[in-house]
Amino acid sequence: MAGDLQFSWELSGSGWATCRVADRDAERVDVVSYLTDALGDMLRGVAGLYGPAAVQRVSFELEPAEVRWVLRGRGSHVEIAIYEFPDMMASWNAPDEQGTLVWRSTQSRRELGHAVVEAAQAVLSRHGEGGYRAKWVEHPFPVAALNDLRRLHVSGDRCQLRHGT
């Protein structure tokens, strides 16, 4: 069901982050590994919804499991489906349907874009680029991806809500 989307990204230790997504019906929490540029991948995936590709996929390494977000643009809305796979190395090229559907919601692209921008900005504000790199270790903070999504969201969704910089 649509509405009340919440998305957060909290660095929870050296090389780990807690990703939380919720709507008024359900919540999903994953502890994500630094083995991929997970936050950057999420920012780029959501930004891709502002282009011609109707489907974007974002995978998070949970060591050893994988969660794969499948974002399907449907007009001004996005169907979000999260699939879980037991082993990322074995599931890398597996069809989505081979995973277990663990969370689903339909949201406006505007609400999704805003939530992801705000979560990433909160991480940057709290840790700074240097603090993020020290905690995330393998990847720098995705400044360019955040700026791109912010620009696409503000212009494409005509969002007039405040967006930190």
Rosetta constraint file for C-alpha pairs under 8 A:
AtomPair CA 1 CA 23 HARMONIC 7.72 0.50
AtomPair CA 1 CA 24 HARMONIC 7.71 0.50
AtomPair CA 1 CA 25 HARMONIC 7.06 0.50
AtomPair CA 1 CA 105 HARMONIC 5.56 0.50
AtomPair CA 1 CA 106 HARMONIC 5.75 0.50
AtomPair CA 1 CA 107 HARMONIC 7.60 0.50
AtomPair CA 2 CA 23 HARMONIC 7.38 0.50
AtomPair CA 2 CA 105 HARMONIC 6.47 0.50
AtomPair CA 2 CA 106 HARMONIC 5.09 0.50
AtomPair CA 2 CA 107 HARMONIC 4.87 0.50
AtomPair CA 2 CA 108 HARMONIC 7.51 0.50
AtomPair CA 3 CA 23 HARMONIC 6.39 0.50
AtomPair CA 3 CA 24 HARMONIC 6.81 0.50
AtomPair CA 3 CA 107 HARMONIC 6.32 0.50
AtomPair CA 4 CA 22 HARMONIC 7.88 0.50
AtomPair CA 4 CA 23 HARMONIC 5.22 0.50
AtomPair CA 4 CA 24 HARMONIC 5.89 0.50
AtomPair CA 5 CA 21 HARMONIC 7.31 0.50
AtomPair CA 5 CA 22 HARMONIC 5.79 0.50
AtomPair CA 5 CA 23 HARMONIC 4.57 0.50
AtomPair CA 5 CA 24 HARMONIC 7.42 0.50
AtomPair CA 5 CA 107 HARMONIC 7.32 0.50
AtomPair CA 5 CA 111 HARMONIC 6.90 0.50
AtomPair CA 5 CA 112 HARMONIC 7.12 0.50
AtomPair CA 5 CA 115 HARMONIC 7.19 0.50
AtomPair CA 6 CA 20 HARMONIC 7.66 0.50
AtomPair CA 6 CA 21 HARMONIC 5.52 0.50
AtomPair CA 6 CA 22 HARMONIC 5.10 0.50
AtomPair CA 6 CA 23 HARMONIC 6.20 0.50
AtomPair CA 6 CA 115 HARMONIC 6.42 0.50
AtomPair CA 7 CA 19 HARMONIC 7.46 0.50
AtomPair CA 7 CA 20 HARMONIC 5.57 0.50
AtomPair CA 7 CA 21 HARMONIC 4.47 0.50
AtomPair CA 7 CA 22 HARMONIC 6.62 0.50
AtomPair CA 7 CA 115 HARMONIC 5.71 0.50
AtomPair CA 7 CA 116 HARMONIC 6.33 0.50
AtomPair CA 7 CA 119 HARMONIC 6.45 0.50
AtomPair CA 8 CA 18 HARMONIC 7.83 0.50
AtomPair CA 8 CA 19 HARMONIC 5.77 0.50
AtomPair CA 8 CA 20 HARMONIC 5.16 0.50
AtomPair CA 8 CA 21 HARMONIC 6.61 0.50
AtomPair CA 8 CA 115 HARMONIC 7.97 0.50
AtomPair CA 8 CA 116 HARMONIC 7.62 0.50
AtomPair CA 8 CA 119 HARMONIC 5.13 0.50
AtomPair CA 8 CA 120 HARMONIC 7.97 0.50
AtomPair CA 9 CA 17 HARMONIC 6.52 0.50
AtomPair CA 9 CA 18 HARMONIC 5.73 0.50
AtomPair CA 9 CA 19 HARMONIC 4.71 0.50
AtomPair CA 9 CA 20 HARMONIC 6.60 0.50
AtomPair CA 9 CA 39 HARMONIC 7.92 0.50
AtomPair CA 9 CA 119 HARMONIC 5.97 0.50
AtomPair CA 9 CA 120 HARMONIC 6.97 0.50
AtomPair CA 9 CA 123 HARMONIC 7.03 0.50
AtomPair CA 10 CA 17 HARMONIC 5.30 0.50
AtomPair CA 10 CA 18 HARMONIC 5.12 0.50
AtomPair CA 10 CA 19 HARMONIC 6.62 0.50
AtomPair CA 10 CA 123 HARMONIC 6.86 0.50
AtomPair CA 11 CA 15 HARMONIC 7.94 0.50
AtomPair CA 11 CA 16 HARMONIC 6.04 0.50
AtomPair CA 11 CA 17 HARMONIC 4.18 0.50
AtomPair CA 11 CA 18 HARMONIC 6.36 0.50
AtomPair CA 11 CA 123 HARMONIC 7.76 0.50
AtomPair CA 11 CA 135 HARMONIC 7.12 0.50
AtomPair CA 11 CA 136 HARMONIC 7.53 0.50
AtomPair CA 12 CA 16 HARMONIC 5.45 0.50
AtomPair CA 12 CA 17 HARMONIC 4.88 0.50
AtomPair CA 12 CA 18 HARMONIC 6.17 0.50
AtomPair CA 13 CA 17 HARMONIC 6.94 0.50
AtomPair CA 13 CA 135 HARMONIC 6.50 0.50
AtomPair CA 14 CA 134 HARMONIC 7.66 0.50
AtomPair CA 14 CA 135 HARMONIC 4.67 0.50
AtomPair CA 14 CA 136 HARMONIC 6.04 0.50
AtomPair CA 14 CA 137 HARMONIC 7.10 0.50
AtomPair CA 15 CA 33 HARMONIC 5.90 0.50
AtomPair CA 15 CA 34 HARMONIC 4.76 0.50
AtomPair CA 15 CA 35 HARMONIC 7.92 0.50
AtomPair CA 15 CA 135 HARMONIC 5.90 0.50
AtomPair CA 15 CA 136 HARMONIC 4.55 0.50
AtomPair CA 15 CA 137 HARMONIC 6.03 0.50
AtomPair CA 15 CA 138 HARMONIC 7.76 0.50
AtomPair CA 16 CA 31 HARMONIC 6.56 0.50
AtomPair CA 16 CA 32 HARMONIC 5.60 0.50
AtomPair CA 16 CA 33 HARMONIC 4.91 0.50
AtomPair CA 16 CA 34 HARMONIC 5.97 0.50
AtomPair CA 16 CA 135 HARMONIC 7.86 0.50
AtomPair CA 16 CA 136 HARMONIC 6.79 0.50
AtomPair CA 17 CA 31 HARMONIC 5.61 0.50
AtomPair CA 17 CA 32 HARMONIC 5.16 0.50
AtomPair CA 17 CA 33 HARMONIC 6.71 0.50
AtomPair CA 17 CA 34 HARMONIC 7.88 0.50
AtomPair CA 18 CA 29 HARMONIC 6.87 0.50
AtomPair CA 18 CA 30 HARMONIC 5.74 0.50
AtomPair CA 18 CA 31 HARMONIC 4.53 0.50
AtomPair CA 18 CA 32 HARMONIC 6.11 0.50
AtomPair CA 19 CA 29 HARMONIC 5.66 0.50
AtomPair CA 19 CA 30 HARMONIC 5.28 0.50
AtomPair CA 19 CA 31 HARMONIC 6.30 0.50
AtomPair CA 19 CA 32 HARMONIC 6.89 0.50
AtomPair CA 20 CA 27 HARMONIC 7.23 0.50
AtomPair CA 20 CA 28 HARMONIC 5.74 0.50
AtomPair CA 20 CA 29 HARMONIC 4.44 0.50
AtomPair CA 20 CA 30 HARMONIC 6.59 0.50
AtomPair CA 21 CA 27 HARMONIC 5.76 0.50
AtomPair CA 21 CA 28 HARMONIC 5.37 0.50
AtomPair CA 21 CA 29 HARMONIC 6.58 0.50
AtomPair CA 22 CA 26 HARMONIC 5.63 0.50
AtomPair CA 22 CA 27 HARMONIC 4.07 0.50
AtomPair CA 22 CA 28 HARMONIC 6.24 0.50
AtomPair CA 23 CA 27 HARMONIC 6.54 0.50
AtomPair CA 23 CA 105 HARMONIC 7.39 0.50
AtomPair CA 26 CA 103 HARMONIC 7.43 0.50
AtomPair CA 27 CA 103 HARMONIC 7.48 0.50
AtomPair CA 28 CA 102 HARMONIC 7.75 0.50
AtomPair CA 28 CA 103 HARMONIC 6.56 0.50
AtomPair CA 30 CA 62 HARMONIC 7.54 0.50
AtomPair CA 31 CA 62 HARMONIC 6.31 0.50
AtomPair CA 32 CA 38 HARMONIC 7.62 0.50
AtomPair CA 32 CA 60 HARMONIC 6.14 0.50
AtomPair CA 32 CA 61 HARMONIC 5.87 0.50
AtomPair CA 32 CA 62 HARMONIC 4.97 0.50
AtomPair CA 33 CA 38 HARMONIC 7.88 0.50
AtomPair CA 33 CA 60 HARMONIC 7.29 0.50
AtomPair CA 33 CA 61 HARMONIC 5.46 0.50
AtomPair CA 33 CA 62 HARMONIC 5.48 0.50
AtomPair CA 33 CA 63 HARMONIC 6.72 0.50
AtomPair CA 34 CA 38 HARMONIC 7.06 0.50
AtomPair CA 34 CA 61 HARMONIC 7.70 0.50
AtomPair CA 34 CA 136 HARMONIC 5.92 0.50
AtomPair CA 34 CA 137 HARMONIC 7.18 0.50
AtomPair CA 34 CA 138 HARMONIC 6.35 0.50
AtomPair CA 34 CA 139 HARMONIC 7.56 0.50
AtomPair CA 35 CA 61 HARMONIC 6.64 0.50
AtomPair CA 35 CA 138 HARMONIC 7.08 0.50
AtomPair CA 36 CA 60 HARMONIC 7.02 0.50
AtomPair CA 36 CA 61 HARMONIC 6.73 0.50
AtomPair CA 36 CA 138 HARMONIC 8.00 0.50
AtomPair CA 36 CA 139 HARMONIC 7.92 0.50
AtomPair CA 37 CA 41 HARMONIC 5.89 0.50
AtomPair CA 37 CA 138 HARMONIC 7.85 0.50
AtomPair CA 37 CA 139 HARMONIC 5.99 0.50
AtomPair CA 38 CA 42 HARMONIC 6.18 0.50
AtomPair CA 38 CA 58 HARMONIC 7.96 0.50
AtomPair CA 38 CA 59 HARMONIC 7.39 0.50
AtomPair CA 38 CA 60 HARMONIC 5.87 0.50
AtomPair CA 38 CA 61 HARMONIC 7.99 0.50
AtomPair CA 39 CA 43 HARMONIC 6.26 0.50
AtomPair CA 39 CA 120 HARMONIC 7.50 0.50
AtomPair CA 39 CA 142 HARMONIC 7.35 0.50
AtomPair CA 40 CA 44 HARMONIC 6.14 0.50
AtomPair CA 40 CA 141 HARMONIC 7.51 0.50
AtomPair CA 40 CA 142 HARMONIC 5.13 0.50
AtomPair CA 40 CA 145 HARMONIC 6.23 0.50
AtomPair CA 40 CA 146 HARMONIC 7.73 0.50
AtomPair CA 41 CA 45 HARMONIC 5.92 0.50
AtomPair CA 41 CA 58 HARMONIC 6.20 0.50
AtomPair CA 41 CA 59 HARMONIC 7.87 0.50
AtomPair CA 42 CA 46 HARMONIC 6.18 0.50
AtomPair CA 42 CA 58 HARMONIC 6.03 0.50
AtomPair CA 42 CA 116 HARMONIC 8.00 0.50
AtomPair CA 43 CA 47 HARMONIC 6.09 0.50
AtomPair CA 43 CA 116 HARMONIC 6.99 0.50
AtomPair CA 43 CA 117 HARMONIC 7.60 0.50
AtomPair CA 43 CA 145 HARMONIC 5.80 0.50
AtomPair CA 43 CA 146 HARMONIC 6.17 0.50
AtomPair CA 43 CA 149 HARMONIC 6.42 0.50
AtomPair CA 44 CA 48 HARMONIC 6.09 0.50
AtomPair CA 44 CA 145 HARMONIC 5.89 0.50
AtomPair CA 44 CA 149 HARMONIC 7.21 0.50
AtomPair CA 45 CA 49 HARMONIC 6.99 0.50
AtomPair CA 45 CA 56 HARMONIC 5.54 0.50
AtomPair CA 45 CA 57 HARMONIC 6.52 0.50
AtomPair CA 45 CA 58 HARMONIC 6.20 0.50
AtomPair CA 45 CA 71 HARMONIC 7.94 0.50
AtomPair CA 46 CA 50 HARMONIC 7.65 0.50
AtomPair CA 46 CA 56 HARMONIC 7.37 0.50
AtomPair CA 46 CA 71 HARMONIC 7.74 0.50
AtomPair CA 46 CA 112 HARMONIC 7.78 0.50
AtomPair CA 46 CA 113 HARMONIC 6.53 0.50
AtomPair CA 46 CA 116 HARMONIC 7.95 0.50
AtomPair CA 46 CA 149 HARMONIC 7.25 0.50
AtomPair CA 47 CA 51 HARMONIC 7.62 0.50
AtomPair CA 47 CA 113 HARMONIC 7.74 0.50
AtomPair CA 47 CA 148 HARMONIC 7.13 0.50
AtomPair CA 47 CA 149 HARMONIC 4.98 0.50
AtomPair CA 47 CA 152 HARMONIC 6.86 0.50
AtomPair CA 47 CA 153 HARMONIC 7.86 0.50
AtomPair CA 48 CA 52 HARMONIC 7.86 0.50
AtomPair CA 48 CA 53 HARMONIC 6.72 0.50
AtomPair CA 48 CA 56 HARMONIC 6.59 0.50
AtomPair CA 49 CA 53 HARMONIC 6.57 0.50
AtomPair CA 49 CA 54 HARMONIC 6.44 0.50
AtomPair CA 49 CA 55 HARMONIC 7.23 0.50
AtomPair CA 49 CA 56 HARMONIC 6.95 0.50
AtomPair CA 49 CA 71 HARMONIC 7.89 0.50
AtomPair CA 49 CA 72 HARMONIC 7.97 0.50
AtomPair CA 49 CA 73 HARMONIC 6.36 0.50
AtomPair CA 49 CA 109 HARMONIC 7.84 0.50
AtomPair CA 50 CA 152 HARMONIC 6.72 0.50
AtomPair CA 50 CA 153 HARMONIC 7.91 0.50
AtomPair CA 50 CA 156 HARMONIC 7.11 0.50
AtomPair CA 54 CA 72 HARMONIC 5.69 0.50
AtomPair CA 54 CA 73 HARMONIC 4.94 0.50
AtomPair CA 54 CA 74 HARMONIC 7.53 0.50
AtomPair CA 55 CA 70 HARMONIC 6.96 0.50
AtomPair CA 55 CA 71 HARMONIC 5.53 0.50
AtomPair CA 55 CA 72 HARMONIC 4.50 0.50
AtomPair CA 55 CA 73 HARMONIC 6.23 0.50
AtomPair CA 56 CA 70 HARMONIC 5.93 0.50
AtomPair CA 56 CA 71 HARMONIC 5.06 0.50
AtomPair CA 56 CA 72 HARMONIC 6.60 0.50
AtomPair CA 57 CA 68 HARMONIC 6.67 0.50
AtomPair CA 57 CA 69 HARMONIC 5.56 0.50
AtomPair CA 57 CA 70 HARMONIC 4.68 0.50
AtomPair CA 57 CA 71 HARMONIC 6.22 0.50
AtomPair CA 58 CA 68 HARMONIC 5.59 0.50
AtomPair CA 58 CA 69 HARMONIC 5.06 0.50
AtomPair CA 58 CA 70 HARMONIC 6.70 0.50
AtomPair CA 59 CA 66 HARMONIC 6.57 0.50
AtomPair CA 59 CA 67 HARMONIC 5.69 0.50
AtomPair CA 59 CA 68 HARMONIC 4.28 0.50
AtomPair CA 59 CA 69 HARMONIC 6.22 0.50
AtomPair CA 60 CA 66 HARMONIC 5.63 0.50
AtomPair CA 60 CA 67 HARMONIC 5.33 0.50
AtomPair CA 60 CA 68 HARMONIC 6.37 0.50
AtomPair CA 61 CA 65 HARMONIC 6.27 0.50
AtomPair CA 61 CA 66 HARMONIC 4.92 0.50
AtomPair CA 61 CA 67 HARMONIC 6.87 0.50
AtomPair CA 61 CA 88 HARMONIC 6.56 0.50
AtomPair CA 62 CA 66 HARMONIC 5.55 0.50
AtomPair CA 62 CA 67 HARMONIC 7.33 0.50
AtomPair CA 63 CA 87 HARMONIC 7.67 0.50
AtomPair CA 63 CA 88 HARMONIC 7.64 0.50
AtomPair CA 64 CA 86 HARMONIC 6.87 0.50
AtomPair CA 64 CA 87 HARMONIC 5.01 0.50
AtomPair CA 64 CA 88 HARMONIC 6.00 0.50
AtomPair CA 64 CA 89 HARMONIC 7.72 0.50
AtomPair CA 65 CA 84 HARMONIC 7.20 0.50
AtomPair CA 65 CA 85 HARMONIC 5.68 0.50
AtomPair CA 65 CA 86 HARMONIC 4.49 0.50
AtomPair CA 65 CA 87 HARMONIC 4.31 0.50
AtomPair CA 65 CA 88 HARMONIC 5.26 0.50
AtomPair CA 66 CA 84 HARMONIC 5.76 0.50
AtomPair CA 66 CA 85 HARMONIC 5.12 0.50
AtomPair CA 66 CA 86 HARMONIC 6.51 0.50
AtomPair CA 66 CA 87 HARMONIC 6.08 0.50
AtomPair CA 66 CA 88 HARMONIC 4.70 0.50
AtomPair CA 66 CA 91 HARMONIC 7.69 0.50
AtomPair CA 67 CA 82 HARMONIC 6.50 0.50
AtomPair CA 67 CA 83 HARMONIC 5.54 0.50
AtomPair CA 67 CA 84 HARMONIC 4.45 0.50
AtomPair CA 67 CA 85 HARMONIC 6.28 0.50
AtomPair CA 68 CA 82 HARMONIC 5.53 0.50
AtomPair CA 68 CA 83 HARMONIC 5.17 0.50
AtomPair CA 68 CA 84 HARMONIC 6.40 0.50
AtomPair CA 68 CA 96 HARMONIC 7.74 0.50
AtomPair CA 69 CA 80 HARMONIC 6.81 0.50
AtomPair CA 69 CA 81 HARMONIC 5.77 0.50
AtomPair CA 69 CA 82 HARMONIC 4.49 0.50
AtomPair CA 69 CA 83 HARMONIC 6.53 0.50
AtomPair CA 70 CA 79 HARMONIC 7.90 0.50
AtomPair CA 70 CA 80 HARMONIC 5.88 0.50
AtomPair CA 70 CA 81 HARMONIC 5.19 0.50
AtomPair CA 70 CA 82 HARMONIC 6.24 0.50
AtomPair CA 70 CA 83 HARMONIC 7.88 0.50
AtomPair CA 70 CA 96 HARMONIC 7.99 0.50
AtomPair CA 71 CA 78 HARMONIC 6.24 0.50
AtomPair CA 71 CA 79 HARMONIC 5.78 0.50
AtomPair CA 71 CA 80 HARMONIC 4.87 0.50
AtomPair CA 71 CA 81 HARMONIC 6.65 0.50
AtomPair CA 72 CA 78 HARMONIC 5.36 0.50
AtomPair CA 72 CA 79 HARMONIC 5.06 0.50
AtomPair CA 72 CA 80 HARMONIC 6.62 0.50
AtomPair CA 73 CA 77 HARMONIC 5.99 0.50
AtomPair CA 73 CA 78 HARMONIC 4.51 0.50
AtomPair CA 73 CA 79 HARMONIC 6.50 0.50
AtomPair CA 73 CA 109 HARMONIC 7.77 0.50
AtomPair CA 74 CA 78 HARMONIC 5.60 0.50
AtomPair CA 74 CA 79 HARMONIC 7.10 0.50
AtomPair CA 76 CA 108 HARMONIC 5.84 0.50
AtomPair CA 76 CA 109 HARMONIC 5.80 0.50
AtomPair CA 76 CA 110 HARMONIC 7.79 0.50
AtomPair CA 77 CA 106 HARMONIC 6.72 0.50
AtomPair CA 77 CA 107 HARMONIC 5.50 0.50
AtomPair CA 77 CA 108 HARMONIC 4.05 0.50
AtomPair CA 77 CA 109 HARMONIC 5.04 0.50
AtomPair CA 78 CA 106 HARMONIC 5.57 0.50
AtomPair CA 78 CA 107 HARMONIC 5.38 0.50
AtomPair CA 78 CA 108 HARMONIC 5.86 0.50
AtomPair CA 78 CA 109 HARMONIC 5.60 0.50
AtomPair CA 78 CA 112 HARMONIC 7.90 0.50
AtomPair CA 79 CA 104 HARMONIC 7.41 0.50
AtomPair CA 79 CA 105 HARMONIC 5.98 0.50
AtomPair CA 79 CA 106 HARMONIC 4.36 0.50
AtomPair CA 79 CA 107 HARMONIC 6.57 0.50
AtomPair CA 80 CA 103 HARMONIC 7.96 0.50
AtomPair CA 80 CA 104 HARMONIC 5.50 0.50
AtomPair CA 80 CA 105 HARMONIC 5.25 0.50
AtomPair CA 80 CA 106 HARMONIC 5.91 0.50
AtomPair CA 80 CA 107 HARMONIC 7.63 0.50
AtomPair CA 81 CA 101 HARMONIC 6.95 0.50
AtomPair CA 81 CA 102 HARMONIC 7.77 0.50
AtomPair CA 81 CA 103 HARMONIC 5.90 0.50
AtomPair CA 81 CA 104 HARMONIC 4.48 0.50
AtomPair CA 81 CA 105 HARMONIC 6.73 0.50
AtomPair CA 82 CA 101 HARMONIC 5.86 0.50
AtomPair CA 82 CA 102 HARMONIC 5.73 0.50
AtomPair CA 82 CA 103 HARMONIC 5.19 0.50
AtomPair CA 82 CA 104 HARMONIC 6.34 0.50
AtomPair CA 83 CA 96 HARMONIC 6.75 0.50
AtomPair CA 83 CA 97 HARMONIC 7.83 0.50
AtomPair CA 83 CA 99 HARMONIC 5.22 0.50
AtomPair CA 83 CA 100 HARMONIC 5.11 0.50
AtomPair CA 83 CA 101 HARMONIC 4.41 0.50
AtomPair CA 83 CA 102 HARMONIC 5.66 0.50
AtomPair CA 83 CA 103 HARMONIC 7.35 0.50
AtomPair CA 84 CA 99 HARMONIC 5.20 0.50
AtomPair CA 84 CA 100 HARMONIC 5.10 0.50
AtomPair CA 84 CA 101 HARMONIC 6.50 0.50
AtomPair CA 84 CA 102 HARMONIC 6.57 0.50
AtomPair CA 85 CA 91 HARMONIC 6.48 0.50
AtomPair CA 85 CA 98 HARMONIC 7.76 0.50
AtomPair CA 85 CA 99 HARMONIC 4.94 0.50
AtomPair CA 85 CA 100 HARMONIC 6.63 0.50
AtomPair CA 86 CA 91 HARMONIC 7.87 0.50
AtomPair CA 87 CA 91 HARMONIC 6.13 0.50
AtomPair CA 88 CA 92 HARMONIC 5.66 0.50
AtomPair CA 90 CA 94 HARMONIC 7.84 0.50
AtomPair CA 94 CA 98 HARMONIC 6.53 0.50
AtomPair CA 95 CA 99 HARMONIC 7.67 0.50
AtomPair CA 97 CA 101 HARMONIC 7.84 0.50
AtomPair CA 107 CA 111 HARMONIC 6.51 0.50
AtomPair CA 107 CA 112 HARMONIC 6.51 0.50
AtomPair CA 108 CA 112 HARMONIC 6.36 0.50
AtomPair CA 109 CA 113 HARMONIC 5.89 0.50
AtomPair CA 109 CA 157 HARMONIC 7.67 0.50
AtomPair CA 110 CA 114 HARMONIC 6.03 0.50
AtomPair CA 110 CA 153 HARMONIC 6.79 0.50
AtomPair CA 110 CA 157 HARMONIC 5.51 0.50
AtomPair CA 110 CA 159 HARMONIC 7.22 0.50
AtomPair CA 111 CA 115 HARMONIC 6.08 0.50
AtomPair CA 112 CA 116 HARMONIC 6.21 0.50
AtomPair CA 113 CA 117 HARMONIC 6.12 0.50
AtomPair CA 113 CA 149 HARMONIC 7.31 0.50
AtomPair CA 113 CA 150 HARMONIC 7.82 0.50
AtomPair CA 113 CA 153 HARMONIC 5.88 0.50
AtomPair CA 114 CA 118 HARMONIC 6.06 0.50
AtomPair CA 114 CA 150 HARMONIC 7.94 0.50
AtomPair CA 114 CA 153 HARMONIC 7.00 0.50
AtomPair CA 115 CA 119 HARMONIC 6.16 0.50
AtomPair CA 116 CA 120 HARMONIC 6.19 0.50
AtomPair CA 117 CA 121 HARMONIC 6.03 0.50
AtomPair CA 117 CA 146 HARMONIC 6.57 0.50
AtomPair CA 117 CA 149 HARMONIC 6.93 0.50
AtomPair CA 117 CA 150 HARMONIC 6.15 0.50
AtomPair CA 117 CA 163 HARMONIC 7.63 0.50
AtomPair CA 118 CA 122 HARMONIC 6.07 0.50
AtomPair CA 118 CA 163 HARMONIC 6.91 0.50
AtomPair CA 118 CA 164 HARMONIC 7.36 0.50
AtomPair CA 119 CA 123 HARMONIC 6.47 0.50
AtomPair CA 120 CA 124 HARMONIC 6.36 0.50
AtomPair CA 120 CA 146 HARMONIC 7.02 0.50
AtomPair CA 121 CA 125 HARMONIC 5.99 0.50
AtomPair CA 121 CA 146 HARMONIC 7.68 0.50
AtomPair CA 121 CA 164 HARMONIC 6.34 0.50
AtomPair CA 121 CA 165 HARMONIC 7.24 0.50
AtomPair CA 122 CA 126 HARMONIC 6.01 0.50
AtomPair CA 123 CA 127 HARMONIC 6.02 0.50
AtomPair CA 123 CA 128 HARMONIC 7.55 0.50
AtomPair CA 123 CA 132 HARMONIC 7.76 0.50
AtomPair CA 124 CA 128 HARMONIC 4.79 0.50
AtomPair CA 124 CA 129 HARMONIC 6.40 0.50
AtomPair CA 124 CA 132 HARMONIC 7.25 0.50
AtomPair CA 124 CA 141 HARMONIC 7.50 0.50
AtomPair CA 127 CA 131 HARMONIC 4.70 0.50
AtomPair CA 127 CA 132 HARMONIC 5.44 0.50
AtomPair CA 128 CA 132 HARMONIC 6.05 0.50
AtomPair CA 129 CA 133 HARMONIC 6.22 0.50
AtomPair CA 129 CA 140 HARMONIC 6.99 0.50
AtomPair CA 129 CA 141 HARMONIC 5.60 0.50
AtomPair CA 130 CA 134 HARMONIC 6.16 0.50
AtomPair CA 131 CA 135 HARMONIC 6.27 0.50
AtomPair CA 132 CA 136 HARMONIC 5.75 0.50
AtomPair CA 132 CA 137 HARMONIC 7.83 0.50
AtomPair CA 132 CA 140 HARMONIC 6.94 0.50
AtomPair CA 132 CA 141 HARMONIC 6.07 0.50
AtomPair CA 133 CA 137 HARMONIC 5.16 0.50
AtomPair CA 133 CA 138 HARMONIC 7.32 0.50
AtomPair CA 133 CA 139 HARMONIC 6.37 0.50
AtomPair CA 133 CA 140 HARMONIC 5.02 0.50
AtomPair CA 133 CA 141 HARMONIC 6.44 0.50
AtomPair CA 136 CA 140 HARMONIC 7.51 0.50
AtomPair CA 142 CA 146 HARMONIC 6.23 0.50
AtomPair CA 143 CA 147 HARMONIC 6.16 0.50
AtomPair CA 144 CA 148 HARMONIC 6.03 0.50
AtomPair CA 145 CA 149 HARMONIC 6.15 0.50
AtomPair CA 146 CA 150 HARMONIC 6.03 0.50
AtomPair CA 147 CA 151 HARMONIC 6.11 0.50
AtomPair CA 148 CA 152 HARMONIC 6.16 0.50
AtomPair CA 149 CA 153 HARMONIC 5.84 0.50
AtomPair CA 150 CA 154 HARMONIC 6.03 0.50
AtomPair CA 150 CA 163 HARMONIC 7.56 0.50
AtomPair CA 151 CA 155 HARMONIC 6.10 0.50
AtomPair CA 152 CA 156 HARMONIC 5.36 0.50
AtomPair CA 152 CA 157 HARMONIC 7.67 0.50
AtomPair CA 153 CA 157 HARMONIC 5.35 0.50
AtomPair CA 153 CA 158 HARMONIC 7.24 0.50
AtomPair CA 153 CA 159 HARMONIC 6.83 0.50
AtomPair CA 154 CA 158 HARMONIC 5.21 0.50
AtomPair CA 154 CA 159 HARMONIC 4.82 0.50
AtomPair CA 154 CA 160 HARMONIC 7.07 0.50
AtomPair CA 155 CA 159 HARMONIC 7.10 0.50
